[in-house]
C-alpha cells in the first residue's frame, strides 16, 4: 500500500493541533497539515495527558483524556470472533454489549488509560518514533539494541496494565481494541530476540489499536463525541459477536489472511491518493468552519465525496469478512468517518479526534494483514 512518509499522527500539542512529524517539536504553526490518516509506521503510541476542564487550558505537551463511554444503541460498539452466545464473565462490564458499533460518548476506562499510554510513550521517546524498523538485528548498534529491549519491556508492561481496562470498559469494541493492543504488543515484545522486519507489523497493529482508544477518549473528553453522535443513523446490529475469551491472554484477530486483506490497502488508497484529499490534508485543522476561506471551503467541498465513497467502500469490504473483530474495527472506522464528514459544515477543531479515530480504526486490521501476508 502506498503511504505517506509517516504512519499516523503524533500526539496533539493542545486541542486543535498536533505535531506534523514524529520527534521533538513545538506546537503547530498556522499552516500545519492534517495528520496522515493511516496507522503509525514507527510503532509509536499516541501520548496524552489529563488536562483542565477548559479546552483552552490544556497546555501540556500532550492532549487531554478524561472520563468516557457510548452512543448508538445499547452499548455502542463491537465484539469479536464467534457468535452472540457466550457465558459472560461477571467481571467484564461490556459482556452484554451486542449492539452495533457507533460513536462512543463516555467510557470509564479512558481516565486510567492515560497514565498507561503516557508511560509507554515516555519510554519510546523520539528515538523510537524515528528508528528504522527495516534494519535487521545483525546491523543493530548497541544503542539500538538497548532501545528495542527497553521498548519491548515497556510494551509488555503496558499490555499487562491494559487487562483490567479491557474488563472495565462498558463497550464491546473498546474491549476488543484493548485485547488487540495487549496481544500484538506482547507478540512484538516476544519477537525482539529474533526480530525480523516483518515483525514491525505486530507493533503497528497493537500501537494502532492504542491510537484508536486514545482518539476515542479524546473525542469524549473534548466533547466532540457527544456533540456529533446524533449526526448519522445507527449501524446495523452485528450478525455475530466474538467470544469474550480470556482477557488476560487474548488471541490475535486472525493468524491467516482475512478476506478483507487483499482489498483493504487499495480501499484506503482511494482516499489517500486522491488529489482533492491531498490538497485538503495540507490545510490547518485548527481553523473552524466559520473562519474558512473560500479556498478552504472549496477544498472541503471537493474532498467530501471521496471521504463518503471511501467510508462506503470500507463498509462493503467489512461485510466480506466472517470475523466479528474485523467487522467491528472496520465498521467503527466507517461510523467515525461518516460522522466526521457530517460534522464538516459546522467543523470545530476538536472534531479532529473523530477524524483520527475513524482513520486509524481500519489500520488495526491493516497491521494484522501485513504480518500474516508474508
C-alpha beads as a LAMMPS data file, in Angstrom:
LAMMPS data file: protein, C-alpha beads

374 atoms
373 bonds

1 atom types
1 bond types

-500.0 500.0 xlo xhi
-500.0 500.0 ylo yhi
-500.0 500.0 zlo zhi

Masses

1 110.0

Atoms # bond

1 1 1 0.000 0.000 0.000
2 1 1 1.294 3.432 -0.897
3 1 1 1.655 5.527 2.215
4 1 1 2.787 8.958 3.367
5 1 1 6.275 9.211 4.903
6 1 1 4.887 8.663 8.399
7 1 1 2.115 6.405 9.531
8 1 1 -0.302 8.294 11.685
9 1 1 -0.325 11.374 13.817
10 1 1 1.914 12.066 16.775
11 1 1 0.197 13.278 19.934
12 1 1 -1.569 16.628 19.890
13 1 1 0.234 19.527 21.467
14 1 1 -3.032 21.068 22.616
15 1 1 -6.648 20.955 21.468
16 1 1 -6.900 21.596 17.760
17 1 1 -3.304 20.804 16.888
18 1 1 -0.664 18.106 16.760
19 1 1 2.911 17.734 15.694
20 1 1 3.494 17.386 11.995
21 1 1 6.192 14.722 12.278
22 1 1 7.368 12.292 14.964
23 1 1 10.036 13.545 17.272
24 1 1 10.571 16.805 19.113
25 1 1 8.694 19.886 18.120
26 1 1 6.620 22.702 19.453
27 1 1 3.009 23.487 18.860
28 1 1 1.669 23.733 15.386
29 1 1 2.067 26.853 13.372
30 1 1 -0.899 28.152 11.415
31 1 1 -0.285 26.080 8.287
32 1 1 0.445 22.578 9.558
33 1 1 -1.079 19.695 7.584
34 1 1 -3.606 17.144 8.722
35 1 1 -2.004 14.003 10.106
36 1 1 -1.536 11.024 7.830
37 1 1 -4.773 9.012 8.010
38 1 1 -3.179 5.608 8.411
39 1 1 -1.582 3.737 11.330
40 1 1 1.781 4.826 12.778
41 1 1 4.689 3.402 10.790
42 1 1 7.232 3.662 13.553
43 1 1 5.118 1.731 16.034
44 1 1 4.838 4.618 18.457
45 1 1 1.713 5.053 20.543
46 1 1 -0.042 8.390 20.881
47 1 1 0.523 10.028 24.241
48 1 1 -1.996 12.035 26.206
49 1 1 -2.169 13.893 29.493
50 1 1 -5.176 14.824 31.588
51 1 1 -5.860 18.491 31.082
52 1 1 -8.019 21.137 32.701
53 1 1 -11.767 21.420 32.257
54 1 1 -11.472 24.199 29.703
55 1 1 -10.083 23.098 26.354
56 1 1 -8.008 26.235 26.014
57 1 1 -6.364 25.481 29.338
58 1 1 -4.585 22.407 28.028
59 1 1 -1.000 23.480 27.568
60 1 1 0.963 20.279 28.199
61 1 1 2.974 18.508 25.522
62 1 1 0.141 16.034 25.275
63 1 1 -3.591 16.302 24.768
64 1 1 -6.305 15.577 27.238
65 1 1 -8.204 12.425 28.016
66 1 1 -10.739 12.142 30.827
67 1 1 -13.692 10.023 31.826
68 1 1 -15.604 8.473 28.928
69 1 1 -18.290 5.990 27.255
70 1 1 -21.126 5.483 24.269
71 1 1 -23.768 6.208 21.649
72 1 1 -25.653 4.259 19.010
73 1 1 -27.680 1.541 20.612
74 1 1 -27.325 -0.362 23.806
75 1 1 -23.594 -0.454 24.268
76 1 1 -22.205 1.261 21.254
77 1 1 -19.510 -0.986 19.988
78 1 1 -18.248 -4.182 18.557
79 1 1 -17.460 -7.717 19.620
80 1 1 -15.145 -10.354 18.206
81 1 1 -14.790 -13.739 16.740
82 1 1 -17.776 -16.031 17.091
83 1 1 -21.460 -15.941 17.877
84 1 1 -23.785 -13.923 20.028
85 1 1 -23.950 -16.568 22.693
86 1 1 -21.267 -16.913 25.331
87 1 1 -21.215 -17.204 29.066
88 1 1 -20.266 -13.695 30.123
89 1 1 -17.684 -13.382 32.883
90 1 1 -19.146 -11.369 35.719
91 1 1 -16.149 -9.022 35.833
92 1 1 -16.456 -7.927 32.171
93 1 1 -18.562 -4.764 32.071
94 1 1 -19.156 -4.960 28.322
95 1 1 -20.343 -8.568 28.374
96 1 1 -23.889 -7.641 27.419
97 1 1 -22.982 -5.196 24.645
98 1 1 -24.278 -6.843 21.481
99 1 1 -25.350 -3.682 19.677
100 1 1 -23.916 -2.035 16.576
101 1 1 -20.710 -0.039 16.706
102 1 1 -21.131 3.709 16.919
103 1 1 -19.758 6.930 18.353
104 1 1 -18.735 6.393 21.963
105 1 1 -19.648 9.326 24.175
106 1 1 -18.349 8.100 27.537
107 1 1 -16.172 5.283 28.811
108 1 1 -14.859 4.641 32.336
109 1 1 -11.611 3.137 31.063
110 1 1 -10.356 6.360 29.474
111 1 1 -9.031 8.023 32.632
112 1 1 -6.883 5.044 33.752
113 1 1 -5.752 4.546 30.155
114 1 1 -3.991 7.918 30.253
115 1 1 -1.056 7.037 32.570
116 1 1 -0.611 3.680 30.856
117 1 1 -0.194 5.187 27.399
118 1 1 1.793 8.181 28.657
119 1 1 4.328 5.911 30.359
120 1 1 4.767 3.770 27.258
121 1 1 5.198 6.869 25.105
122 1 1 7.787 8.270 27.502
123 1 1 9.860 5.108 27.204
124 1 1 9.550 5.039 23.425
125 1 1 10.567 8.670 23.086
126 1 1 11.857 10.316 19.947
127 1 1 14.413 7.593 19.270
128 1 1 11.663 5.021 18.837
129 1 1 9.382 7.098 16.652
130 1 1 12.272 7.837 14.284
131 1 1 14.046 4.459 14.236
132 1 1 14.146 2.385 11.046
133 1 1 12.266 -0.910 11.592
134 1 1 13.743 -2.406 8.412
135 1 1 17.194 -2.744 9.988
136 1 1 17.969 -6.373 10.837
137 1 1 19.376 -7.242 14.273
138 1 1 22.758 -8.068 12.748
139 1 1 23.126 -4.359 11.962
140 1 1 21.811 -3.018 15.267
141 1 1 24.139 -0.768 17.210
142 1 1 24.386 -1.379 20.961
143 1 1 22.224 1.711 21.459
144 1 1 19.554 0.478 19.059
145 1 1 19.511 -2.963 20.659
146 1 1 19.078 -1.366 24.080
147 1 1 16.208 0.725 22.668
148 1 1 14.423 -2.350 21.326
149 1 1 14.831 -4.140 24.646
150 1 1 13.588 -1.218 26.748
151 1 1 10.607 -0.576 24.473
152 1 1 9.741 -4.270 24.384
153 1 1 9.725 -4.357 28.179
154 1 1 7.568 -1.223 28.319
155 1 1 5.145 -2.647 25.737
156 1 1 4.751 -5.815 27.746
157 1 1 4.083 -3.811 30.910
158 1 1 1.535 -1.584 29.152
159 1 1 -0.188 -4.681 27.786
160 1 1 -0.451 -6.137 31.281
161 1 1 -1.836 -2.864 32.619
162 1 1 -4.486 -2.794 29.882
163 1 1 -6.041 -6.084 31.032
164 1 1 -8.176 -4.555 33.812
165 1 1 -9.185 -1.756 31.422
166 1 1 -10.476 -4.329 28.951
167 1 1 -12.675 -5.645 31.740
168 1 1 -13.711 -2.162 32.899
169 1 1 -14.915 -0.657 29.638
170 1 1 -18.634 -0.864 29.043
171 1 1 -18.195 -1.097 25.262
172 1 1 -17.502 -4.229 23.298
173 1 1 -15.399 -2.541 20.639
174 1 1 -13.237 -0.829 23.259
175 1 1 -12.727 -4.182 24.955
176 1 1 -11.709 -5.633 21.594
177 1 1 -9.298 -2.764 20.949
178 1 1 -7.694 -3.313 24.352
179 1 1 -7.454 -7.024 23.536
180 1 1 -5.597 -6.411 20.283
181 1 1 -3.382 -3.806 21.938
182 1 1 -2.469 -6.440 24.514
183 1 1 -1.885 -9.400 22.234
184 1 1 0.002 -7.618 19.456
185 1 1 2.321 -5.668 21.748
186 1 1 3.108 -8.843 23.668
187 1 1 3.799 -10.646 20.393
188 1 1 6.072 -7.833 19.282
189 1 1 7.979 -7.902 22.566
190 1 1 8.369 -11.663 22.157
191 1 1 9.751 -11.178 18.639
192 1 1 12.613 -8.892 19.625
193 1 1 15.229 -11.593 20.437
194 1 1 14.798 -12.964 16.901
195 1 1 13.441 -9.820 15.265
196 1 1 12.584 -9.738 11.571
197 1 1 11.442 -6.542 9.835
198 1 1 8.034 -8.124 9.192
199 1 1 7.542 -8.193 12.959
200 1 1 7.104 -4.439 12.848
201 1 1 3.551 -5.155 11.688
202 1 1 2.864 -6.607 15.137
203 1 1 3.777 -3.283 16.669
204 1 1 1.732 -1.444 14.054
205 1 1 -1.390 -3.443 14.821
206 1 1 -1.031 -3.106 18.596
207 1 1 0.013 0.529 18.591
208 1 1 -2.751 1.475 16.186
209 1 1 -5.302 -0.160 18.482
210 1 1 -3.886 2.092 21.197
211 1 1 -4.199 5.114 18.920
212 1 1 -7.857 4.351 18.265
213 1 1 -8.534 4.089 22.001
214 1 1 -6.693 7.335 22.605
215 1 1 -8.621 9.273 19.960
216 1 1 -11.969 7.829 21.018
217 1 1 -11.160 9.014 24.539
218 1 1 -10.026 12.419 23.296
219 1 1 -13.259 12.857 21.329
220 1 1 -15.113 12.084 24.555
221 1 1 -13.023 14.404 26.692
222 1 1 -13.135 17.331 24.264
223 1 1 -16.881 16.974 23.809
224 1 1 -16.891 16.278 20.094
225 1 1 -18.235 12.744 20.509
226 1 1 -21.329 13.886 22.397
227 1 1 -21.825 16.851 20.082
228 1 1 -21.653 14.771 16.891
229 1 1 -23.020 11.362 17.876
230 1 1 -26.511 12.039 16.512
231 1 1 -25.367 13.137 13.053
232 1 1 -25.663 9.709 11.437
233 1 1 -28.067 6.813 11.909
234 1 1 -27.084 3.757 13.892
235 1 1 -25.391 0.930 12.059
236 1 1 -26.997 -2.462 11.631
237 1 1 -26.596 -4.795 14.624
238 1 1 -23.795 -7.347 14.147
239 1 1 -24.700 -10.767 12.812
240 1 1 -22.312 -12.396 15.275
241 1 1 -20.249 -11.448 18.279
242 1 1 -16.787 -12.723 19.098
243 1 1 -16.462 -14.717 22.306
244 1 1 -15.069 -12.676 25.166
245 1 1 -12.400 -15.268 25.814
246 1 1 -9.620 -14.840 28.335
247 1 1 -8.917 -11.109 28.576
248 1 1 -5.691 -11.789 30.442
249 1 1 -4.455 -13.702 27.415
250 1 1 -6.414 -12.526 24.343
251 1 1 -5.893 -14.014 20.900
252 1 1 -4.879 -12.224 17.700
253 1 1 -7.825 -11.409 15.482
254 1 1 -6.527 -13.828 12.830
255 1 1 -3.441 -15.889 12.036
256 1 1 -4.141 -16.349 8.310
257 1 1 -5.091 -13.572 5.880
258 1 1 -8.670 -12.417 6.363
259 1 1 -10.968 -11.877 3.407
260 1 1 -10.520 -8.089 3.680
261 1 1 -6.735 -8.124 3.476
262 1 1 -6.452 -8.265 -0.309
263 1 1 -8.549 -5.127 -0.825
264 1 1 -8.004 -3.098 2.326
265 1 1 -4.908 -1.237 1.144
266 1 1 -6.455 -0.239 -2.178
267 1 1 -9.676 0.815 -0.468
268 1 1 -7.773 3.111 1.894
269 1 1 -5.752 4.431 -1.032
270 1 1 -8.965 5.562 -2.680
271 1 1 -8.819 8.415 -0.187
272 1 1 -5.087 8.736 0.425
273 1 1 -4.112 9.085 -3.226
274 1 1 -6.974 11.328 -4.247
275 1 1 -5.681 14.763 -5.364
276 1 1 -8.511 16.597 -3.604
277 1 1 -7.730 14.818 -0.350
278 1 1 -4.012 15.539 -0.661
279 1 1 -4.740 19.241 -1.061
280 1 1 -7.235 19.289 1.798
281 1 1 -4.859 17.310 4.043
282 1 1 -2.288 20.113 3.758
283 1 1 -4.632 22.609 5.401
284 1 1 -4.816 23.657 9.046
285 1 1 -7.210 21.520 11.157
286 1 1 -7.416 24.210 13.827
287 1 1 -9.496 26.553 11.672
288 1 1 -13.236 26.240 12.468
289 1 1 -15.751 26.225 9.631
290 1 1 -16.871 29.759 10.491
291 1 1 -13.415 31.058 9.538
292 1 1 -12.743 29.009 6.396
293 1 1 -11.568 30.978 3.416
294 1 1 -13.362 30.445 0.093
295 1 1 -10.399 28.323 -0.981
296 1 1 -10.603 26.089 2.102
297 1 1 -14.354 25.767 1.692
298 1 1 -13.825 24.732 -1.908
299 1 1 -11.214 22.147 -0.930
300 1 1 -13.520 20.740 1.733
301 1 1 -16.418 20.530 -0.711
302 1 1 -14.163 18.670 -3.134
303 1 1 -12.966 16.094 -0.588
304 1 1 -16.364 15.228 0.881
305 1 1 -17.424 12.870 -1.959
306 1 1 -14.227 10.817 -1.786
307 1 1 -14.465 10.651 2.017
308 1 1 -18.010 9.332 1.733
309 1 1 -17.002 6.947 -1.046
310 1 1 -14.113 5.515 0.966
311 1 1 -16.318 5.049 4.020
312 1 1 -18.870 3.240 1.873
313 1 1 -16.121 1.089 0.390
314 1 1 -14.836 0.141 3.819
315 1 1 -18.360 -0.695 4.942
316 1 1 -18.914 -3.022 2.000
317 1 1 -15.484 -4.578 2.447
318 1 1 -16.146 -5.244 6.139
319 1 1 -19.122 -7.396 5.228
320 1 1 -16.845 -9.699 3.202
321 1 1 -15.231 -10.826 6.445
322 1 1 -16.726 -13.537 8.615
323 1 1 -14.561 -12.386 11.530
324 1 1 -16.591 -10.285 14.016
325 1 1 -13.470 -8.497 15.269
326 1 1 -12.540 -7.410 11.756
327 1 1 -16.096 -6.272 11.113
328 1 1 -16.227 -4.290 14.352
329 1 1 -12.964 -2.437 13.724
330 1 1 -13.816 -1.703 10.099
331 1 1 -17.352 -0.538 10.876
332 1 1 -16.117 1.534 13.805
333 1 1 -13.927 3.375 11.308
334 1 1 -16.861 3.759 8.932
335 1 1 -19.117 5.296 11.590
336 1 1 -16.473 7.752 12.793
337 1 1 -15.577 8.708 9.215
338 1 1 -19.190 9.317 8.255
339 1 1 -19.766 11.307 11.418
340 1 1 -16.747 13.482 10.684
341 1 1 -17.960 14.264 7.179
342 1 1 -21.387 15.197 8.503
343 1 1 -19.706 17.476 11.043
344 1 1 -17.747 19.418 8.425
345 1 1 -20.382 22.144 7.780
346 1 1 -20.002 23.209 11.418
347 1 1 -16.447 21.923 11.930
348 1 1 -14.668 22.713 15.197
349 1 1 -11.030 21.920 15.971
350 1 1 -11.924 19.210 18.474
351 1 1 -13.665 17.252 15.685
352 1 1 -10.196 16.152 14.588
353 1 1 -10.332 13.369 17.188
354 1 1 -13.398 11.910 15.483
355 1 1 -11.430 12.119 12.239
356 1 1 -8.430 10.334 13.719
357 1 1 -10.434 7.564 15.366
358 1 1 -12.114 6.901 12.039
359 1 1 -8.878 6.916 10.076
360 1 1 -6.965 4.671 12.473
361 1 1 -9.620 2.018 13.119
362 1 1 -9.127 0.086 9.829
363 1 1 -5.375 0.351 10.424
364 1 1 -5.597 -2.185 13.242
365 1 1 -6.717 -4.704 10.627
366 1 1 -4.150 -3.419 8.129
367 1 1 -1.275 -4.081 10.542
368 1 1 -2.592 -7.579 11.228
369 1 1 -2.884 -8.213 7.496
370 1 1 0.690 -7.057 6.972
371 1 1 2.018 -9.597 9.444
372 1 1 0.236 -12.642 8.030
373 1 1 0.771 -11.677 4.382
374 1 1 4.351 -12.982 4.270

Bonds

1 1 1 2
2 1 2 3
3 1 3 4
4 1 4 5
5 1 5 6
6 1 6 7
7 1 7 8
8 1 8 9
9 1 9 10
10 1 10 11
11 1 11 12
12 1 12 13
13 1 13 14
14 1 14 15
15 1 15 16
16 1 16 17
17 1 17 18
18 1 18 19
19 1 19 20
20 1 20 21
21 1 21 22
22 1 22 23
23 1 23 24
24 1 24 25
25 1 25 26
26 1 26 27
27 1 27 28
28 1 28 29
29 1 29 30
30 1 30 31
31 1 31 32
32 1 32 33
33 1 33 34
34 1 34 35
35 1 35 36
36 1 36 37
37 1 37 38
38 1 38 39
39 1 39 40
40 1 40 41
41 1 41 42
42 1 42 43
43 1 43 44
44 1 44 45
45 1 45 46
46 1 46 47
47 1 47 48
48 1 48 49
49 1 49 50
50 1 50 51
51 1 51 52
52 1 52 53
53 1 53 54
54 1 54 55
55 1 55 56
56 1 56 57
57 1 57 58
58 1 58 59
59 1 59 60
60 1 60 61
61 1 61 62
62 1 62 63
63 1 63 64
64 1 64 65
65 1 65 66
66 1 66 67
67 1 67 68
68 1 68 69
69 1 69 70
70 1 70 71
71 1 71 72
72 1 72 73
73 1 73 74
74 1 74 75
75 1 75 76
76 1 76 77
77 1 77 78
78 1 78 79
79 1 79 80
80 1 80 81
81 1 81 82
82 1 82 83
83 1 83 84
84 1 84 85
85 1 85 86
86 1 86 87
87 1 87 88
88 1 88 89
89 1 89 90
90 1 90 91
91 1 91 92
92 1 92 93
93 1 93 94
94 1 94 95
95 1 95 96
96 1 96 97
97 1 97 98
98 1 98 99
99 1 99 100
100 1 100 101
101 1 101 102
102 1 102 103
103 1 103 104
104 1 104 105
105 1 105 106
106 1 106 107
107 1 107 108
108 1 108 109
109 1 109 110
110 1 110 111
111 1 111 112
112 1 112 113
113 1 113 114
114 1 114 115
115 1 115 116
116 1 116 117
117 1 117 118
118 1 118 119
119 1 119 120
120 1 120 121
121 1 121 122
122 1 122 123
123 1 123 124
124 1 124 125
125 1 125 126
126 1 126 127
127 1 127 128
128 1 128 129
129 1 129 130
130 1 130 131
131 1 131 132
132 1 132 133
133 1 133 134
134 1 134 135
135 1 135 136
136 1 136 137
137 1 137 138
138 1 138 139
139 1 139 140
140 1 140 141
141 1 141 142
142 1 142 143
143 1 143 144
144 1 144 145
145 1 145 146
146 1 146 147
147 1 147 148
148 1 148 149
149 1 149 150
150 1 150 151
151 1 151 152
152 1 152 153
153 1 153 154
154 1 154 155
155 1 155 156
156 1 156 157
157 1 157 158
158 1 158 159
159 1 159 160
160 1 160 161
161 1 161 162
162 1 162 163
163 1 163 164
164 1 164 165
165 1 165 166
166 1 166 167
167 1 167 168
168 1 168 169
169 1 169 170
170 1 170 171
171 1 171 172
172 1 172 173
173 1 173 174
174 1 174 175
175 1 175 176
176 1 176 177
177 1 177 178
178 1 178 179
179 1 179 180
180 1 180 181
181 1 181 182
182 1 182 183
183 1 183 184
184 1 184 185
185 1 185 186
186 1 186 187
187 1 187 188
188 1 188 189
189 1 189 190
190 1 190 191
191 1 191 192
192 1 192 193
193 1 193 194
194 1 194 195
195 1 195 196
196 1 196 197
197 1 197 198
198 1 198 199
199 1 199 200
200 1 200 201
201 1 201 202
202 1 202 203
203 1 203 204
204 1 204 205
205 1 205 206
206 1 206 207
207 1 207 208
208 1 208 209
209 1 209 210
210 1 210 211
211 1 211 212
212 1 212 213
213 1 213 214
214 1 214 215
215 1 215 216
216 1 216 217
217 1 217 218
218 1 218 219
219 1 219 220
220 1 220 221
221 1 221 222
222 1 222 223
223 1 223 224
224 1 224 225
225 1 225 226
226 1 226 227
227 1 227 228
228 1 228 229
229 1 229 230
230 1 230 231
231 1 231 232
232 1 232 233
233 1 233 234
234 1 234 235
235 1 235 236
236 1 236 237
237 1 237 238
238 1 238 239
239 1 239 240
240 1 240 241
241 1 241 242
242 1 242 243
243 1 243 244
244 1 244 245
245 1 245 246
246 1 246 247
247 1 247 248
248 1 248 249
249 1 249 250
250 1 250 251
251 1 251 252
252 1 252 253
253 1 253 254
254 1 254 255
255 1 255 256
256 1 256 257
257 1 257 258
258 1 258 259
259 1 259 260
260 1 260 261
261 1 261 262
262 1 262 263
263 1 263 264
264 1 264 265
265 1 265 266
266 1 266 267
267 1 267 268
268 1 268 269
269 1 269 270
270 1 270 271
271 1 271 272
272 1 272 273
273 1 273 274
274 1 274 275
275 1 275 276
276 1 276 277
277 1 277 278
278 1 278 279
279 1 279 280
280 1 280 281
281 1 281 282
282 1 282 283
283 1 283 284
284 1 284 285
285 1 285 286
286 1 286 287
287 1 287 288
288 1 288 289
289 1 289 290
290 1 290 291
291 1 291 292
292 1 292 293
293 1 293 294
294 1 294 295
295 1 295 296
296 1 296 297
297 1 297 298
298 1 298 299
299 1 299 300
300 1 300 301
301 1 301 302
302 1 302 303
303 1 303 304
304 1 304 305
305 1 305 306
306 1 306 307
307 1 307 308
308 1 308 309
309 1 309 310
310 1 310 311
311 1 311 312
312 1 312 313
313 1 313 314
314 1 314 315
315 1 315 316
316 1 316 317
317 1 317 318
318 1 318 319
319 1 319 320
320 1 320 321
321 1 321 322
322 1 322 323
323 1 323 324
324 1 324 325
325 1 325 326
326 1 326 327
327 1 327 328
328 1 328 329
329 1 329 330
330 1 330 331
331 1 331 332
332 1 332 333
333 1 333 334
334 1 334 335
335 1 335 336
336 1 336 337
337 1 337 338
338 1 338 339
339 1 339 340
340 1 340 341
341 1 341 342
342 1 342 343
343 1 343 344
344 1 344 345
345 1 345 346
346 1 346 347
347 1 347 348
348 1 348 349
349 1 349 350
350 1 350 351
351 1 351 352
352 1 352 353
353 1 353 354
354 1 354 355
355 1 355 356
356 1 356 357
357 1 357 358
358 1 358 359
359 1 359 360
360 1 360 361
361 1 361 362
362 1 362 363
363 1 363 364
364 1 364 365
365 1 365 366
366 1 366 367
367 1 367 368
368 1 368 369
369 1 369 370
370 1 370 371
371 1 371 372
372 1 372 373
373 1 373 374
